[in-house]
Amino acid sequence: MNAEVVFEVTQEVDRGYVAECLTQPIVTQGDTWEELRTNVQEAVSAYFFDSETPKTVRIRLIRDEMLAVG
């Protein structure tokens, strides 16, 4: 078991957040950053309910911006 699972987080157009785990089939969402953090912890606990839980969870916010040039 890995000691850490990593989630990439994207912010949706409606300002909510979606988190997708890079190593396990776990996806969750939240309307606020605080709600997302709670939902990620709950999703990880639920996914690993019958096995060893990772020691840490890393969440990375991916920011995608388009800039006009010229």
Secondary structure, 3 states (H helix, E strand, C coil): CCCEEEEEEEECCCCCEEEEECCCCCEEEECCHHHHHHHHHHHHHHHCCCCCCCCEEEEEEECCCCCCCC
